[in-house]
Amino acid sequence: MSTTSSLTSIAPTKDRLLVIYTGGTIGMWQQANGLSPGGNFGERLHQAFSTLPLSKQQSLPAYDVISYASLIDSSAATPFHWQQLAKDIANNLNKYCGFVIIHGTDTLSWTASSLAYQLQGIDRPVVLTGAMQPLEAAGSDALDNLYGAFYFAAQPALQEVAIYFANRLLRGARSVKQHSEAVDAFSSPNYPLLGERIGDDFIHYPSRGLAYQQRGAPRFELVDYRPLAQGEVARVVLWPGISPWQLKAMLGDSRCKGALIQLWGAGNLPSNPELLAMIAEASGEGKMIAAISQCPQGSIHLGAYAAGDGLLDAGVLSGDDMTPEAAYTKLVHLLAQPLSLEDQRHRFLTPLVGER
């Protein structure tokens, strides 16, 4: 761990932020074969902040930086990475007032959703951010995202895992990456903003947060994700012409422990009865099968249409209006725990971190 803020010498450790740098576009350098993760991020962060107006520099909280030894493009992230981040936050919880995680954008919302479940009941901010362009690139969005993430990570009223990106603070377990190029790449399709920057003012909406719902000590669930890190939870997005043998290839595999199925519209399945039979068979084998809509906004209502009739009887769990990231990482999180199938199913249907 290296101290990189000029303010750390006058701030007690508990009044500082811990910054965890994992890689991603924000810290990349241009190489002959394209952008790749770059090091020395602590020094580069300090240099970037030194270009801010003096008043903004003075408003920054003191911070320490941890850079992971193996920096990754976030497309290479796995449940192992989610587990390591949660562990590092838990191990440093009593030393810092908040946490900023620097992460690639491709799987940023997946990591945020997983951390929300692992760090249930957290009583301080965990803010993830990244950028669509490297920190030193001309016109980069990186510095604005970092400054906003630092601001919200120092606010004690924020007591959950969130994403700050393009002037908006989003609940981690409600966020999705919606654009591959735009600076406002992230949205929260089914939940309002937790905060935002308007001009030079930062606004927090505490009534939308988890602070008043999570009273008491943190109830972290730092479970071992290793048994589920090799694809044991499947994700099936329906397409026109999907055949039972294709579904069987995933759900029927003995290594499969659960699956997220993304249905059409409000919860519709093709009329082929063999597809429903395949889902019912997997559920009957004790595999936890959940469903959400392919539509980015709105909820599913299993059985509302004839095309979705039978899904509830087949044991499919409704994901309501959850994002794919939140629903998938919740399945991983619950299946990693030594709970009965009945308890796992009940907890999937129960809002744990404002994800549904």
C-alpha positions in Angstrom: 0.0 0.0 0.0 1.3 3.4 -0.9 0.2 6.8 0.4 -0.3 9.1 -2.5 -2.2 12.2 -1.2 -0.4 15.2 0.1 -3.1 15.4 2.8 -2.4 12.0 4.4 0.2 13.4 6.8 -2.4 15.5 8.5 -5.4 13.1 8.3 -5.9 10.2 10.7 -6.2 6.9 8.8 -9.8 6.5 9.6 -10.5 9.8 7.8 -9.0 8.7 4.6 -10.2 6.7 1.6 -8.7 3.5 0.3 -8.4 3.4 -3.4 -8.1 0.0 -5.1 -6.8 0.0 -8.6 -7.6 -3.2 -10.6 -6.9 -2.1 -14.2 -9.2 -1.0 -17.0 -9.1 1.7 -19.7 -8.7 4.5 -17.2 -5.1 3.4 -16.4 -4.1 2.0 -19.8 -1.2 2.9 -22.0 -1.2 2.8 -25.8 1.0 -0.1 -26.9 1.8 -1.4 -30.4 -1.0 -4.0 -30.1 -3.5 -1.6 -28.6 -4.4 -0.3 -25.1 -3.1 -2.4 -22.2 -3.1 -2.0 -18.4 -0.5 0.4 -17.1 1.2 0.7 -13.7 2.3 3.5 -11.4 -1.3 4.5 -11.0 -0.9 6.1 -7.6 1.6 8.6 -9.0 -0.4 9.2 -12.1 -3.5 9.8 -10.0 -1.7 12.4 -7.8 -0.4 14.1 -10.9 -3.9 14.2 -12.5 -5.4 15.7 -9.3 -2.6 18.4 -9.2 -4.1 19.8 -12.4 -7.4 20.7 -10.7 -8.1 24.2 -9.5 -6.6 24.7 -6.0 -10.0 24.9 -4.4 -10.9 21.4 -5.7 -7.5 20.0 -4.7 -8.1 21.2 -1.2 -11.5 19.6 -1.1 -10.2 16.2 -1.9 -10.1 13.7 1.0 -6.8 12.1 1.8 -6.3 8.6 0.4 -4.1 5.6 0.1 -3.8 3.5 -3.0 -3.5 -0.3 -3.5 -2.6 -1.4 -7.0 -3.2 -5.1 -7.7 -0.1 -6.9 -8.9 -1.9 -8.4 -11.9 -3.8 -5.6 -13.6 -6.6 -6.7 -15.9 -8.9 -5.6 -18.6 -12.2 -6.0 -16.9 -13.4 -8.4 -19.7 -11.1 -10.9 -18.0 -12.7 -10.5 -14.5 -14.1 -13.6 -12.8 -15.9 -14.4 -9.5 -12.3 -14.7 -8.0 -11.8 -11.0 -8.6 -15.1 -10.1 -7.0 -14.1 -12.2 -4.0 -10.7 -10.6 -3.7 -12.1 -7.1 -3.8 -14.7 -7.9 -1.1 -12.0 -9.4 1.1 -9.7 -6.4 0.8 -12.5 -4.0 1.7 -13.5 -6.1 4.7 -9.9 -6.4 5.9 -9.6 -2.6 5.8 -13.1 -1.6 6.9 -12.1 -0.1 10.2 -9.2 1.8 8.8 -11.0 4.0 6.2 -14.1 6.1 5.9 -14.8 5.0 2.4 -13.5 3.1 -0.6 -13.0 3.9 -4.3 -12.5 1.0 -6.7 -10.9 1.8 -10.1 -12.2 -0.7 -12.6 -12.6 -1.4 -16.3 -16.0 -0.5 -17.6 -16.9 -3.8 -19.4 -17.8 -5.7 -16.2 -18.0 -2.7 -13.8 -21.6 -3.3 -13.0 -21.1 -7.0 -12.5 -18.4 -6.4 -9.9 -20.6 -3.7 -8.2 -23.5 -6.1 -8.0 -21.4 -8.9 -6.6 -19.8 -6.6 -4.0 -23.3 -5.4 -2.9 -24.2 -9.0 -1.9 -20.9 -9.8 -0.3 -20.8 -6.5 1.7 -24.4 -6.5 2.8 -25.0 -3.9 5.6 -21.9 -1.9 4.9 -22.0 1.3 6.9 -19.8 3.4 4.6 -19.4 4.2 0.9 -17.9 1.8 -1.7 -17.8 3.7 -5.0 -16.7 2.1 -8.3 -15.6 4.1 -11.3 -13.6 4.0 -14.4 -13.4 5.8 -17.7 -14.0 5.5 -21.4 -10.6 6.9 -22.2 -7.2 6.6 -20.4 -6.4 9.1 -17.7 -3.7 11.0 -19.7 -5.7 11.0 -23.0 -6.8 14.4 -24.3 -10.4 15.1 -23.4 -10.6 12.1 -21.2 -13.5 11.6 -18.9 -11.3 10.0 -16.3 -10.5 13.0 -14.0 -14.1 14.0 -13.7 -15.2 10.5 -12.8 -12.4 10.1 -10.3 -13.2 13.5 -8.6 -16.8 12.6 -8.3 -16.1 9.1 -7.0 -13.8 10.6 -4.3 -16.4 13.1 -3.3 -19.2 10.6 -2.8 -16.8 8.0 -1.2 -16.2 10.6 1.6 -19.9 11.0 2.4 -20.9 9.0 5.5 -24.6 9.2 4.5 -23.9 6.9 1.6 -23.8 3.4 3.0 -23.8 1.0 0.1 -22.0 -0.1 -3.1 -22.4 2.5 -5.9 -21.1 3.5 -9.3 -20.1 7.1 -10.1 -19.9 7.8 -13.8 -20.5 10.8 -16.0 -21.9 13.0 -13.2 -24.3 10.3 -11.9 -24.2 8.1 -8.8 -26.0 4.8 -9.4 -26.8 1.9 -7.1 -24.3 -0.8 -7.9 -26.9 -3.6 -8.0 -29.2 -1.5 -10.3 -26.6 -0.4 -12.9 -25.9 -1.6 -16.4 -23.4 -0.6 -19.1 -25.6 0.6 -22.0 -23.2 2.1 -24.4 -19.8 0.9 -25.7 -18.4 4.3 -26.5 -20.4 7.2 -25.0 -19.1 8.9 -21.9 -22.4 8.4 -20.1 -22.1 4.6 -20.7 -24.0 3.6 -17.5 -27.6 3.8 -16.5 -29.9 2.6 -13.8 -33.0 1.6 -15.9 -35.4 0.7 -13.0 -34.2 2.8 -10.1 -33.6 6.5 -9.7 -30.1 8.1 -9.2 -28.6 8.0 -5.7 -26.9 11.3 -6.5 -25.6 13.5 -9.2 -23.3 16.4 -10.1 -25.0 19.5 -11.4 -22.5 22.1 -12.4 -20.0 22.3 -9.5 -22.5 21.0 -7.0 -22.8 17.4 -5.8 -26.3 16.3 -4.7 -27.0 13.2 -2.7 -30.5 11.8 -2.4 -30.3 9.9 0.9 -34.0 8.9 0.9 -33.2 6.6 -2.1 -30.3 4.9 -0.3 -29.9 1.9 1.9 -28.6 3.8 5.0 -32.0 3.7 6.7 -32.7 0.1 5.8 -29.4 -1.4 7.0 -29.1 -0.3 10.6 -26.7 -2.2 12.8 -23.3 -3.8 12.2 -22.4 -5.0 8.7 -23.4 -8.6 8.0 -20.9 -9.4 5.4 -21.1 -12.7 3.5 -17.6 -13.4 2.2 -18.3 -16.8 0.8 -16.0 -18.9 -1.3 -16.9 -18.5 -5.0 -14.3 -21.0 -6.3 -16.9 -23.8 -6.8 -18.8 -21.4 -9.1 -16.1 -19.7 -11.0 -15.9 -22.0 -14.0 -19.3 -21.4 -15.5 -21.4 -23.5 -13.1 -24.1 -20.8 -13.3 -25.3 -20.5 -16.9 -26.9 -17.5 -18.6 -29.3 -18.2 -21.4 -30.7 -15.3 -23.5 -33.5 -16.6 -25.7 -33.4 -16.2 -29.5 -35.9 -17.0 -32.2 -35.5 -20.7 -33.1 -33.8 -21.8 -29.9 -34.1 -25.6 -29.7 -34.4 -28.0 -26.7 -31.0 -29.6 -27.5 -29.3 -26.2 -27.2 -31.0 -25.6 -23.8 -30.1 -29.1 -22.7 -26.5 -28.6 -23.5 -26.3 -26.0 -20.7 -29.0 -26.9 -18.2 -28.5 -30.7 -18.6 -24.8 -30.6 -17.9 -24.0 -32.2 -14.6 -21.7 -29.2 -13.8 -24.5 -26.8 -14.0 -25.8 -25.7 -10.6 -28.2 -22.9 -11.7 -29.1 -20.6 -14.5 -30.5 -17.2 -15.4 -32.9 -17.3 -18.3 -33.7 -14.0 -20.1 -37.2 -14.3 -21.5 -39.0 -12.1 -24.0 -41.2 -9.2 -22.9 -43.1 -9.8 -19.7 -41.9 -13.3 -19.3 -42.6 -15.3 -22.5 -41.1 -18.6 -23.7 -41.4 -20.2 -27.2 -44.4 -22.5 -27.4 -42.3 -25.6 -27.8 -43.3 -27.8 -24.8 -39.9 -29.5 -24.8 -38.3 -26.2 -23.7 -40.5 -25.9 -20.7 -40.0 -29.6 -19.9 -36.2 -29.1 -20.0 -36.4 -26.2 -17.6 -38.7 -28.2 -15.3 -36.3 -31.1 -15.4 -33.3 -28.9 -14.4 -35.3 -27.3 -11.6 -36.4 -30.7 -10.4 -32.8 -31.8 -10.2 -32.2 -29.0 -7.6 -30.7 -26.5 -10.0 -31.9 -22.9 -9.2 -33.4 -21.4 -12.3 -34.3 -17.7 -12.3 -35.8 -15.5 -15.1 -35.8 -11.9 -16.0 -36.8 -10.0 -19.2 -34.6 -9.2 -22.1 -36.0 -5.7 -22.0 -33.7 -3.3 -20.2 -36.7 -1.6 -18.5 -39.7 -3.0 -16.8 -40.4 -6.2 -15.0 -41.5 -9.8 -15.8 -44.8 -11.2 -14.8 -44.6 -15.0 -15.1 -47.9 -16.4 -16.3 -49.4 -13.1 -17.4 -49.4 -14.4 -21.0 -50.1 -17.9 -22.2 -46.6 -18.0 -23.7 -45.2 -17.9 -20.2 -47.7 -20.2 -18.6 -46.1 -23.1 -16.7 -42.9 -21.4 -15.8 -43.8 -20.9 -12.2 -45.0 -24.6 -12.0 -41.6 -25.6 -13.5 -39.9 -24.0 -10.5 -38.6 -20.8 -12.2 -38.0 -17.9 -9.9 -39.1 -14.5 -11.0 -36.3 -11.9 -11.1 -38.9 -9.0 -11.3 -37.1 -5.9 -12.7 -33.5 -7.0 -11.7 -30.6 -6.3 -14.1 -28.9 -9.3 -15.6 -25.8 -8.4 -13.6 -27.7 -8.3 -10.3 -29.7 -11.5 -11.0 -26.7 -13.5 -12.1 -24.3 -12.5 -9.3 -27.1 -13.1 -6.8 -27.4 -16.7 -8.1 -23.7 -17.1 -7.8 -23.7 -15.6 -4.3 -26.5 -17.8 -3.0 -25.4 -21.0 -4.6 -22.0 -20.5 -3.0 -23.5 -20.7 0.5 -24.3 -23.9 2.5 -28.0 -23.2 2.5 -30.9 -25.5 1.7 -32.4 -25.1 -1.7 -35.5 -23.8 -0.1 -33.6 -21.1 1.7 -31.6 -20.2 -1.4 -34.9 -19.8 -3.4 -36.4 -17.7 -0.6 -33.5 -15.4 -0.5 -33.4 -14.9 -4.2 -37.0 -13.7 -4.0 -36.1 -11.4 -1.1 -34.6 -7.9 -1.7 -31.2 -8.0 0.0 -29.5 -4.9 -1.2 -32.1 -2.9 -3.1 -31.6 -5.0 -6.2 -35.3 -5.6 -6.8 
